[in-house]
Amino acid sequence: MAVKRMDNVGIVVEDLGGTIDFFRELGLELEGRSTIEGEWAGRVTG
């Protein structure tokens, strides 16, 4: 079964570049990136 679409996924990683490469090797395509900051970001990402 092929992944057709993935939405609203938040993954906390130490090596963002390596993680992006991993998902690209699985056939996924990066459509955008964003940065979140502040107290809320700290609470939801640990």
C-alpha positions, 0 to 999 in steps of 0.5 A: 500500500502506498502513502497517498497523503500525510497531513498535520504531522509533528515529529520532534527529532535531533537531526532534521536533515537526516529525518527529511532524507529518510522520508524522501527515501520512502517516496514522500515529498517535503511540501513545506517547513515552519518554525514554532517558538515560545511557551506553547512550543516548549509544552507540546514538544517537551 
